[in-house]
């Protein structure tokens, strides 16, 4: 992780990664794999960058 990375840039990268996982889930043929990918995306979006969480 880049220590000079802005919270906005980290949030954008996390959102993009979650979108990639969602697209991969759409392409997945195995229902269990599809579910795991969607859960990963949800978890990623729920956690988000630590700096953007309210105190």
C-alpha distance matrix in Angstrom:
0.0 3.8 6.2 8.8 7.8 10.9 11.7 13.9 11.5 9.3 12.8 14.0 11.5 12.3 15.9 16.0 14.8 17.5 19.9 19.4 20.0 23.1 24.4 24.0 25.9 28.6 29.1 29.2 32.8 32.4 32.6 30.7 27.8 27.9 27.9 24.9 22.9 24.0 23.2 19.6 19.4 21.2 19.0 15.8 17.7 19.2 16.2 14.1 11.5 12.7 13.3 15.7 17.9 21.2 22.2
3.8 0.0 3.8 5.4 5.2 8.9 10.9 12.9 10.5 9.5 13.3 14.2 12.3 14.0 17.2 17.2 16.7 19.5 21.6 21.3 22.5 25.3 26.4 26.4 28.5 30.9 31.4 31.9 35.5 35.4 35.7 33.9 30.9 30.8 30.9 28.1 25.8 26.8 26.2 22.7 22.0 23.7 21.8 18.4 19.7 21.4 18.4 15.9 12.9 14.0 13.5 16.0 18.7 21.7 22.7
6.2 3.8 0.0 3.8 5.5 8.4 10.3 13.1 11.7 10.7 14.2 15.8 14.6 15.8 19.0 19.6 19.3 21.7 24.0 24.1 25.1 27.7 29.2 29.3 31.1 33.6 34.4 34.7 38.4 38.1 38.1 36.2 33.4 33.3 33.0 30.2 28.1 28.8 27.8 24.5 23.9 25.1 22.9 19.8 20.8 21.9 18.7 16.3 12.8 12.9 11.9 14.9 17.4 20.1 20.6
8.8 5.4 3.8 0.0 3.8 6.3 9.4 11.5 10.1 10.4 13.8 14.9 14.3 16.2 18.9 19.4 19.8 22.3 24.1 24.4 25.9 28.2 29.5 30.0 32.0 34.1 35.0 35.7 39.5 39.5 39.5 37.9 35.1 34.6 34.4 31.9 29.5 30.0 29.4 26.1 25.0 26.2 24.5 21.1 21.6 23.0 20.2 17.2 13.8 14.4 12.6 15.0 18.1 20.5 21.3
7.8 5.2 5.5 3.8 0.0 3.8 6.6 8.3 6.5 6.8 10.2 11.1 10.6 12.6 15.2 15.6 16.3 18.7 20.4 20.9 22.4 24.6 25.8 26.6 28.5 30.5 31.5 32.4 36.1 36.3 36.2 34.8 31.9 31.2 31.2 28.8 26.3 26.6 26.2 23.0 21.6 22.8 21.5 17.9 18.2 19.9 17.4 14.2 11.1 12.6 11.0 12.8 16.1 18.8 20.3
10.9 8.9 8.4 6.3 3.8 0.0 3.8 5.3 5.2 6.3 8.6 9.9 10.8 12.4 14.3 15.4 16.7 18.5 20.1 21.2 22.8 24.5 25.9 27.1 28.8 30.5 31.9 33.0 36.7 37.0 36.4 35.3 32.6 31.5 31.2 29.2 26.7 26.4 26.0 23.2 21.4 22.1 21.1 17.7 17.2 18.7 16.6 13.1 10.1 11.6 9.2 10.3 13.9 16.3 18.1
11.7 10.9 10.3 9.4 6.6 3.8 0.0 3.8 5.5 5.1 6.0 8.6 9.9 10.4 12.1 14.1 15.2 16.4 18.2 19.9 21.0 22.4 24.3 25.6 26.8 28.6 30.4 31.3 34.9 35.0 34.2 32.9 30.6 29.3 28.7 26.8 24.5 23.8 23.2 20.7 18.8 19.1 18.0 14.9 14.0 15.2 13.2 9.8 6.9 8.6 6.3 6.6 10.3 12.9 15.0
13.9 12.9 13.1 11.5 8.3 5.3 3.8 0.0 3.8 5.5 5.1 6.2 8.7 9.9 10.5 12.2 14.2 15.3 16.4 18.3 20.0 21.0 22.6 24.3 25.6 27.0 28.9 30.1 33.8 34.3 33.4 32.6 30.2 28.6 28.2 26.7 24.1 23.2 23.1 20.8 18.3 18.8 18.4 15.2 13.7 15.6 14.4 10.7 8.9 11.4 9.5 8.4 12.1 14.6 17.3
11.5 10.5 11.7 10.1 6.5 5.2 5.5 3.8 0.0 3.8 5.4 5.1 6.2 8.6 9.9 10.5 12.3 14.2 15.3 16.5 18.4 19.9 21.1 22.5 24.3 25.8 27.2 28.5 32.3 32.8 32.4 31.6 28.8 27.4 27.5 25.8 22.9 22.6 22.8 20.0 17.7 18.9 18.5 14.9 14.2 16.6 15.2 11.5 9.7 12.7 11.4 11.1 14.7 17.6 20.1
9.3 9.5 10.7 10.4 6.8 6.3 5.1 5.5 3.8 0.0 3.8 5.4 5.1 6.2 8.6 9.8 10.5 12.3 14.2 15.3 16.5 18.4 20.0 21.0 22.5 24.4 25.9 26.7 30.5 30.6 30.1 28.9 26.3 25.2 25.0 22.9 20.4 20.2 19.9 17.0 15.2 16.3 15.4 11.8 11.6 13.8 11.9 8.4 6.5 9.6 9.3 9.5 12.5 15.9 18.2
12.8 13.3 14.2 13.8 10.2 8.6 6.0 5.1 5.4 3.8 0.0 3.8 5.5 5.1 6.1 8.6 9.9 10.5 12.3 14.2 15.3 16.5 18.4 19.9 21.0 22.6 24.6 25.6 29.2 29.4 28.5 27.6 25.2 23.7 23.2 21.7 19.1 18.2 18.1 15.7 13.3 13.9 13.6 10.2 8.9 11.2 10.2 6.5 6.0 9.6 9.5 8.1 11.0 14.2 17.1
14.0 14.2 15.8 14.9 11.1 9.9 8.6 6.2 5.1 5.4 3.8 0.0 3.8 5.5 5.1 6.1 8.6 9.9 10.5 12.3 14.3 15.2 16.5 18.3 19.8 21.1 22.8 24.2 27.9 28.6 28.0 27.5 24.9 23.1 23.2 21.9 18.9 18.2 18.8 16.4 13.6 14.9 15.2 11.8 10.5 13.6 13.2 9.6 9.7 13.3 13.1 11.7 14.6 17.7 20.7
11.5 12.3 14.6 14.3 10.6 10.8 9.9 8.7 6.2 5.1 5.5 3.8 0.0 3.8 5.5 5.1 6.1 8.6 9.8 10.5 12.3 14.2 15.3 16.4 18.3 20.0 21.2 22.4 26.1 26.7 26.4 25.7 22.8 21.5 21.8 20.1 17.0 17.0 17.6 14.7 12.4 14.4 14.3 10.6 10.6 13.8 13.0 9.8 9.7 13.4 13.9 13.4 16.0 19.4 22.1
12.3 14.0 15.8 16.2 12.6 12.4 10.4 9.9 8.6 6.2 5.1 5.5 3.8 0.0 3.8 5.4 5.1 6.2 8.6 9.8 10.6 12.3 14.3 15.3 16.4 18.5 20.1 20.8 24.5 24.7 24.0 23.0 20.4 19.1 18.9 17.1 14.4 14.1 14.2 11.4 9.2 10.8 10.5 6.8 7.0 10.2 9.4 6.7 7.7 11.4 12.8 12.0 13.8 17.4 20.1
15.9 17.2 19.0 18.9 15.2 14.3 12.1 10.5 9.9 8.6 6.1 5.1 5.5 3.8 0.0 3.8 5.5 5.1 6.2 8.7 9.9 10.5 12.4 14.2 15.2 16.6 18.7 19.9 23.5 24.0 23.1 22.7 20.3 18.3 18.3 17.2 14.2 13.2 14.0 11.9 8.7 10.1 11.1 8.0 6.6 10.3 10.8 8.3 10.2 13.9 14.8 13.1 14.9 18.1 21.3
16.0 17.2 19.6 19.4 15.6 15.4 14.1 12.2 10.5 9.8 8.6 6.1 5.1 5.4 3.8 0.0 3.8 5.4 5.0 6.2 8.7 9.8 10.6 12.3 14.2 15.3 16.8 18.3 22.1 23.0 22.7 22.5 19.7 17.8 18.6 17.5 14.0 13.7 15.2 12.9 9.9 12.3 13.5 10.3 9.9 13.6 14.0 11.5 13.0 16.7 17.6 16.3 18.4 21.7 24.8
14.8 16.7 19.3 19.8 16.3 16.7 15.2 14.2 12.3 10.5 9.9 8.6 6.1 5.1 5.5 3.8 0.0 3.8 5.4 5.0 6.3 8.6 9.9 10.5 12.3 14.3 15.4 16.3 20.1 20.6 20.4 19.8 16.8 15.5 16.2 14.5 11.1 11.6 12.8 9.9 7.7 10.8 11.4 8.2 9.2 12.8 12.8 11.0 12.6 16.2 17.8 17.0 18.6 22.1 24.9
17.5 19.5 21.7 22.3 18.7 18.5 16.4 15.3 14.2 12.3 10.5 9.9 8.6 6.2 5.1 5.4 3.8 0.0 3.8 5.4 5.0 6.2 8.7 9.8 10.4 12.4 14.4 15.1 18.7 19.0 18.2 17.7 15.2 13.3 13.5 12.3 9.1 8.5 9.8 7.7 4.5 7.3 8.8 6.4 6.7 10.2 11.3 10.2 12.8 16.2 18.1 16.7 17.7 21.0 24.0
19.9 21.6 24.0 24.1 20.4 20.1 18.2 16.4 15.3 14.2 12.3 10.5 9.8 8.6 6.2 5.0 5.4 3.8 0.0 3.8 5.4 5.0 6.2 8.6 9.7 10.6 12.6 14.2 17.8 18.8 18.3 18.5 15.9 13.5 14.4 14.1 10.5 9.7 12.1 10.6 7.3 9.9 12.2 10.1 9.6 13.2 14.7 13.3 15.8 19.3 20.8 19.1 20.4 23.6 26.7
19.4 21.3 24.1 24.4 20.9 21.2 19.9 18.3 16.5 15.3 14.2 12.3 10.5 9.8 8.7 6.2 5.0 5.4 3.8 0.0 3.8 5.4 5.1 6.2 8.6 9.9 10.7 12.2 16.0 17.2 17.3 17.5 14.4 12.5 14.2 13.4 9.6 10.2 12.7 10.7 8.4 11.8 13.6 11.4 12.1 15.6 16.5 15.2 17.3 20.9 22.6 21.4 22.8 26.2 29.1
20.0 22.5 25.1 25.9 22.4 22.8 21.0 20.0 18.4 16.5 15.3 14.3 12.3 10.6 9.9 8.7 6.3 5.0 5.4 3.8 0.0 3.8 5.5 5.0 6.1 8.7 9.9 10.3 13.9 14.4 14.3 14.0 11.0 9.3 10.6 9.6 5.8 6.8 9.2 7.4 5.8 9.4 11.0 9.7 11.0 14.0 15.1 14.7 17.3 20.4 22.7 21.6 22.4 25.7 28.5
23.1 25.3 27.7 28.2 24.6 24.5 22.4 21.0 19.9 18.4 16.5 15.2 14.2 12.3 10.5 9.8 8.6 6.2 5.0 5.4 3.8 0.0 3.8 5.4 5.0 6.3 8.8 9.8 13.2 14.1 13.3 13.9 11.5 8.7 9.9 10.3 6.8 5.9 9.3 8.9 6.5 9.1 11.9 11.2 11.3 14.2 16.2 15.9 18.8 22.0 24.1 22.5 23.1 26.2 29.2
24.4 26.4 29.2 29.5 25.8 25.9 24.3 22.6 21.1 20.0 18.4 16.5 15.3 14.3 12.4 10.6 9.9 8.7 6.2 5.1 5.5 3.8 0.0 3.8 5.3 5.0 6.5 8.7 12.2 14.0 14.1 15.2 12.5 9.8 12.2 12.7 9.2 9.2 12.8 12.2 10.0 12.9 15.5 14.4 14.7 17.8 19.5 18.8 21.5 24.9 26.7 25.2 26.2 29.3 32.4
24.0 26.4 29.3 30.0 26.6 27.1 25.6 24.3 22.5 21.0 19.9 18.3 16.4 15.3 14.2 12.3 10.5 9.8 8.6 6.2 5.0 5.4 3.8 0.0 3.8 5.4 5.1 6.1 9.9 11.3 12.1 12.8 9.6 7.8 10.7 10.6 7.3 8.8 12.0 11.1 10.2 13.4 15.4 14.6 15.8 18.7 20.0 19.7 22.2 25.4 27.6 26.5 27.3 30.6 33.4
25.9 28.5 31.1 32.0 28.5 28.8 26.8 25.6 24.3 22.5 21.0 19.8 18.3 16.4 15.2 14.2 12.3 10.4 9.7 8.6 6.1 5.0 5.3 3.8 0.0 3.8 5.4 5.0 8.3 9.2 8.9 9.9 7.4 4.5 7.3 8.2 5.5 6.2 9.7 10.0 9.4 11.8 14.2 14.3 15.2 17.6 19.4 19.7 22.7 25.7 28.1 26.7 27.1 30.2 32.9
28.6 30.9 33.6 34.1 30.5 30.5 28.6 27.0 25.8 24.4 22.6 21.1 20.0 18.5 16.6 15.3 14.3 12.4 10.6 9.9 8.7 6.3 5.0 5.4 3.8 0.0 3.8 5.7 8.2 10.3 10.1 12.2 10.3 7.1 9.9 11.7 9.2 9.0 12.8 13.4 12.1 14.2 17.1 17.1 17.4 19.9 22.1 22.1 25.1 28.2 30.4 28.7 29.2 32.2 35.2
29.1 31.4 34.4 35.0 31.5 31.9 30.4 28.9 27.2 25.9 24.6 22.8 21.2 20.1 18.7 16.8 15.4 14.4 12.6 10.7 9.9 8.8 6.5 5.1 5.4 3.8 0.0 3.8 6.4 9.3 10.5 12.6 10.2 8.1 11.7 12.9 10.5 11.6 15.1 15.2 14.4 17.0 19.4 19.2 20.0 22.7 24.4 24.3 27.1 30.2 32.5 31.1 31.8 34.9 37.8
29.2 31.9 34.7 35.7 32.4 33.0 31.3 30.1 28.5 26.7 25.6 24.2 22.4 20.8 19.9 18.3 16.3 15.1 14.2 12.2 10.3 9.8 8.7 6.1 5.0 5.7 3.8 0.0 3.8 5.7 7.4 9.1 6.7 5.5 9.3 10.3 8.8 10.5 13.5 13.9 14.0 16.5 18.5 18.8 20.1 22.4 24.0 24.4 27.2 30.1 32.7 31.5 31.8 35.0 37.7
32.8 35.5 38.4 39.5 36.1 36.7 34.9 33.8 32.3 30.5 29.2 27.9 26.1 24.5 23.5 22.1 20.1 18.7 17.8 16.0 13.9 13.2 12.2 9.9 8.3 8.2 6.4 3.8 0.0 3.8 6.3 8.9 7.8 7.2 10.6 12.2 11.7 13.2 15.9 16.8 17.2 19.3 21.3 22.0 23.3 25.3 27.0 27.7 30.7 33.4 36.1 34.9 35.0 38.1 40.7
32.4 35.4 38.1 39.5 36.3 37.0 35.0 34.3 32.8 30.6 29.4 28.6 26.7 24.7 24.0 23.0 20.6 19.0 18.8 17.2 14.4 14.1 14.0 11.3 9.2 10.3 9.3 5.7 3.8 0.0 3.8 5.5 5.3 6.2 8.7 10.1 10.7 12.4 14.4 15.5 16.8 18.5 20.1 21.3 22.9 24.4 26.0 27.2 30.2 32.6 35.5 34.5 34.3 37.3 39.7
32.6 35.7 38.1 39.5 36.2 36.4 34.2 33.4 32.4 30.1 28.5 28.0 26.4 24.0 23.1 22.7 20.4 18.2 18.3 17.3 14.3 13.3 14.1 12.1 8.9 10.1 10.5 7.4 6.3 3.8 0.0 3.8 5.5 5.0 6.2 8.7 9.9 10.6 12.3 14.3 15.4 16.5 18.3 20.0 21.2 22.3 24.3 25.8 29.0 31.3 34.3 33.0 32.5 35.3 37.6
30.7 33.9 36.2 37.9 34.8 35.3 32.9 32.6 31.6 28.9 27.6 27.5 25.7 23.0 22.7 22.5 19.8 17.7 18.5 17.5 14.0 13.9 15.2 12.8 9.9 12.2 12.6 9.1 8.9 5.5 3.8 0.0 3.8 5.4 5.1 6.3 8.7 10.0 10.6 12.4 14.4 15.4 16.4 18.4 20.1 20.9 22.5 24.3 27.4 29.3 32.6 31.6 30.8 33.7 35.8
27.8 30.9 33.4 35.1 31.9 32.6 30.6 30.2 28.8 26.3 25.2 24.9 22.8 20.4 20.3 19.7 16.8 15.2 15.9 14.4 11.0 11.5 12.5 9.6 7.4 10.3 10.2 6.7 7.8 5.3 5.5 3.8 0.0 3.8 5.4 5.1 6.2 8.6 9.9 10.6 12.5 14.3 15.3 16.5 18.6 19.9 21.1 22.5 25.4 27.6 30.7 29.9 29.6 32.7 34.8
27.9 30.8 33.3 34.6 31.2 31.5 29.3 28.6 27.4 25.2 23.7 23.1 21.5 19.1 18.3 17.8 15.5 13.3 13.5 12.5 9.3 8.7 9.8 7.8 4.5 7.1 8.1 5.5 7.2 6.2 5.0 5.4 3.8 0.0 3.8 5.5 5.3 6.3 8.7 10.0 10.8 12.5 14.3 15.5 16.8 18.4 20.2 21.3 24.4 26.9 29.8 28.5 28.3 31.3 33.8
27.9 30.9 33.0 34.4 31.2 31.2 28.7 28.2 27.5 25.0 23.2 23.2 21.8 18.9 18.3 18.6 16.2 13.5 14.4 14.2 10.6 9.9 12.2 10.7 7.3 9.9 11.7 9.3 10.6 8.7 6.2 5.1 5.4 3.8 0.0 3.8 5.5 5.1 6.2 8.6 9.9 10.5 12.2 14.2 15.4 16.3 18.2 19.9 23.2 25.4 28.4 27.1 26.4 29.2 31.5
24.9 28.1 30.2 31.9 28.8 29.2 26.8 26.7 25.8 22.9 21.7 21.9 20.1 17.1 17.2 17.5 14.5 12.3 14.1 13.4 9.6 10.3 12.7 10.6 8.2 11.7 12.9 10.3 12.2 10.1 8.7 6.3 5.1 5.5 3.8 0.0 3.8 5.5 5.1 6.2 8.7 9.9 10.4 12.2 14.3 15.1 16.4 18.1 21.1 23.1 26.3 25.5 24.8 27.9 29.9
22.9 25.8 28.1 29.5 26.3 26.7 24.5 24.1 22.9 20.4 19.1 18.9 17.0 14.4 14.2 14.0 11.1 9.1 10.5 9.6 5.8 6.8 9.2 7.3 5.5 9.2 10.5 8.8 11.7 10.7 9.9 8.7 6.2 5.3 5.5 3.8 0.0 3.8 5.4 5.1 6.3 8.7 9.9 10.6 12.5 14.2 15.5 16.5 19.4 21.9 24.8 23.8 23.7 26.9 29.3
24.0 26.8 28.8 30.0 26.6 26.4 23.8 23.2 22.6 20.2 18.2 18.2 17.0 14.1 13.2 13.7 11.6 8.5 9.7 10.2 6.8 5.9 9.2 8.8 6.2 9.0 11.6 10.5 13.2 12.4 10.6 10.0 8.6 6.3 5.1 5.5 3.8 0.0 3.8 5.4 5.1 6.2 8.6 9.8 10.7 12.2 14.3 15.4 18.8 21.2 24.0 22.5 22.2 25.1 27.7
23.2 26.2 27.8 29.4 26.2 26.0 23.2 23.1 22.8 19.9 18.1 18.8 17.6 14.2 14.0 15.2 12.8 9.8 12.1 12.7 9.2 9.3 12.8 12.0 9.7 12.8 15.1 13.5 15.9 14.4 12.3 10.6 9.9 8.7 6.2 5.1 5.4 3.8 0.0 3.8 5.4 5.1 6.0 8.5 9.9 10.3 12.1 14.0 17.4 19.3 22.4 21.2 20.3 23.2 25.4
19.6 22.7 24.5 26.1 23.0 23.2 20.7 20.8 20.0 17.0 15.7 16.4 14.7 11.4 11.9 12.9 9.9 7.7 10.6 10.7 7.4 8.9 12.2 11.1 10.0 13.4 15.2 13.9 16.8 15.5 14.3 12.4 10.6 10.0 8.6 6.2 5.1 5.4 3.8 0.0 3.8 5.5 5.1 6.1 8.6 9.8 10.6 12.0 15.0 17.1 20.2 19.4 19.0 22.3 24.4
19.4 22.0 23.9 25.0 21.6 21.4 18.8 18.3 17.7 15.2 13.3 13.6 12.4 9.2 8.7 9.9 7.7 4.5 7.3 8.4 5.8 6.5 10.0 10.2 9.4 12.1 14.4 14.0 17.2 16.8 15.4 14.4 12.5 10.8 9.9 8.7 6.3 5.1 5.4 3.8 0.0 3.8 5.5 5.1 6.2 8.6 10.1 10.6 13.8 16.5 19.1 17.8 17.8 21.0 23.6
21.2 23.7 25.1 26.2 22.8 22.1 19.1 18.8 18.9 16.3 13.9 14.9 14.4 10.8 10.1 12.3 10.8 7.3 9.9 11.8 9.4 9.1 12.9 13.4 11.8 14.2 17.0 16.5 19.3 18.5 16.5 15.4 14.3 12.5 10.5 9.9 8.7 6.2 5.1 5.5 3.8 0.0 3.8 5.4 5.2 6.0 8.6 10.0 13.6 15.8 18.5 16.8 16.1 18.9 21.5
19.0 21.8 22.9 24.5 21.5 21.1 18.0 18.4 18.5 15.4 13.6 15.2 14.3 10.5 11.1 13.5 11.4 8.8 12.2 13.6 11.0 11.9 15.5 15.4 14.2 17.1 19.4 18.5 21.3 20.1 18.3 16.4 15.3 14.3 12.2 10.4 9.9 8.6 6.0 5.1 5.5 3.8 0.0 3.8 5.5 5.0 6.1 8.4 11.7 13.4 16.5 15.4 14.4 17.4 19.6
15.8 18.4 19.8 21.1 17.9 17.7 14.9 15.2 14.9 11.8 10.2 11.8 10.6 6.8 8.0 10.3 8.2 6.4 10.1 11.4 9.7 11.2 14.4 14.6 14.3 17.1 19.2 18.8 22.0 21.3 20.0 18.4 16.5 15.5 14.2 12.2 10.6 9.8 8.5 6.1 5.1 5.4 3.8 0.0 3.8 5.5 5.4 6.0 9.1 11.5 14.3 13.4 13.3 16.7 19.1
17.7 19.7 20.8 21.6 18.2 17.2 14.0 13.7 14.2 11.6 8.9 10.5 10.6 7.0 6.6 9.9 9.2 6.7 9.6 12.1 11.0 11.3 14.7 15.8 15.2 17.4 20.0 20.1 23.3 22.9 21.2 20.1 18.6 16.8 15.4 14.3 12.5 10.7 9.9 8.6 6.2 5.2 5.5 3.8 0.0 3.8 5.5 5.3 8.9 11.5 13.7 11.8 11.8 15.0 17.8
19.2 21.4 21.9 23.0 19.9 18.7 15.2 15.6 16.6 13.8 11.2 13.6 13.8 10.2 10.3 13.6 12.8 10.2 13.2 15.6 14.0 14.2 17.8 18.7 17.6 19.9 22.7 22.4 25.3 24.4 22.3 20.9 19.9 18.4 16.3 15.1 14.2 12.2 10.3 9.8 8.6 6.0 5.0 5.5 3.8 0.0 3.8 5.7 9.4 10.8 13.3 11.5 10.2 13.0 15.5
16.2 18.4 18.7 20.2 17.4 16.6 13.2 14.4 15.2 11.9 10.2 13.2 13.0 9.4 10.8 14.0 12.8 11.3 14.7 16.5 15.1 16.2 19.5 20.0 19.4 22.1 24.4 24.0 27.0 26.0 24.3 22.5 21.1 20.2 18.2 16.4 15.5 14.3 12.1 10.6 10.1 8.6 6.1 5.4 5.5 3.8 0.0 3.8 6.6 7.5 10.6 9.7 8.6 11.8 13.9
14.1 15.9 16.3 17.2 14.2 13.1 9.8 10.7 11.5 8.4 6.5 9.6 9.8 6.7 8.3 11.5 11.0 10.2 13.3 15.2 14.7 15.9 18.8 19.7 19.7 22.1 24.3 24.4 27.7 27.2 25.8 24.3 22.5 21.3 19.9 18.1 16.5 15.4 14.0 12.0 10.6 10.0 8.4 6.0 5.3 5.7 3.8 0.0 3.8 6.4 8.6 7.4 7.8 11.5 14.0
11.5 12.9 12.8 13.8 11.1 10.1 6.9 8.9 9.7 6.5 6.0 9.7 9.7 7.7 10.2 13.0 12.6 12.8 15.8 17.3 17.3 18.8 21.5 22.2 22.7 25.1 27.1 27.2 30.7 30.2 29.0 27.4 25.4 24.4 23.2 21.1 19.4 18.8 17.4 15.0 13.8 13.6 11.7 9.1 8.9 9.4 6.6 3.8 0.0 3.8 5.5 5.7 7.1 10.9 12.9
12.7 14.0 12.9 14.4 12.6 11.6 8.6 11.4 12.7 9.6 9.6 13.3 13.4 11.4 13.9 16.7 16.2 16.2 19.3 20.9 20.4 22.0 24.9 25.4 25.7 28.2 30.2 30.1 33.4 32.6 31.3 29.3 27.6 26.9 25.4 23.1 21.9 21.2 19.3 17.1 16.5 15.8 13.4 11.5 11.5 10.8 7.5 6.4 3.8 0.0 3.8 5.5 5.6 9.0 10.1
13.3 13.5 11.9 12.6 11.0 9.2 6.3 9.5 11.4 9.3 9.5 13.1 13.9 12.8 14.8 17.6 17.8 18.1 20.8 22.6 22.7 24.1 26.7 27.6 28.1 30.4 32.5 32.7 36.1 35.5 34.3 32.6 30.7 29.8 28.4 26.3 24.8 24.0 22.4 20.2 19.1 18.5 16.5 14.3 13.7 13.3 10.6 8.6 5.5 3.8 0.0 3.8 5.6 8.2 9.4
15.7 16.0 14.9 15.0 12.8 10.3 6.6 8.4 11.1 9.5 8.1 11.7 13.4 12.0 13.1 16.3 17.0 16.7 19.1 21.4 21.6 22.5 25.2 26.5 26.7 28.7 31.1 31.5 34.9 34.5 33.0 31.6 29.9 28.5 27.1 25.5 23.8 22.5 21.2 19.4 17.8 16.8 15.4 13.4 11.8 11.5 9.7 7.4 5.7 5.5 3.8 0.0 3.8 6.5 9.1
17.9 18.7 17.4 18.1 16.1 13.9 10.3 12.1 14.7 12.5 11.0 14.6 16.0 13.8 14.9 18.4 18.6 17.7 20.4 22.8 22.4 23.1 26.2 27.3 27.1 29.2 31.8 31.8 35.0 34.3 32.5 30.8 29.6 28.3 26.4 24.8 23.7 22.2 20.3 19.0 17.8 16.1 14.4 13.3 11.8 10.2 8.6 7.8 7.1 5.6 5.6 3.8 0.0 3.8 6.4
21.2 21.7 20.1 20.5 18.8 16.3 12.9 14.6 17.6 15.9 14.2 17.7 19.4 17.4 18.1 21.7 22.1 21.0 23.6 26.2 25.7 26.2 29.3 30.6 30.2 32.2 34.9 35.0 38.1 37.3 35.3 33.7 32.7 31.3 29.2 27.9 26.9 25.1 23.2 22.3 21.0 18.9 17.4 16.7 15.0 13.0 11.8 11.5 10.9 9.0 8.2 6.5 3.8 0.0 3.8
22.2 22.7 20.6 21.3 20.3 18.1 15.0 17.3 20.1 18.2 17.1 20.7 22.1 20.1 21.3 24.8 24.9 24.0 26.7 29.1 28.5 29.2 32.4 33.4 32.9 35.2 37.8 37.7 40.7 39.7 37.6 35.8 34.8 33.8 31.5 29.9 29.3 27.7 25.4 24.4 23.6 21.5 19.6 19.1 17.8 15.5 13.9 14.0 12.9 10.1 9.4 9.1 6.4 3.8 0.0
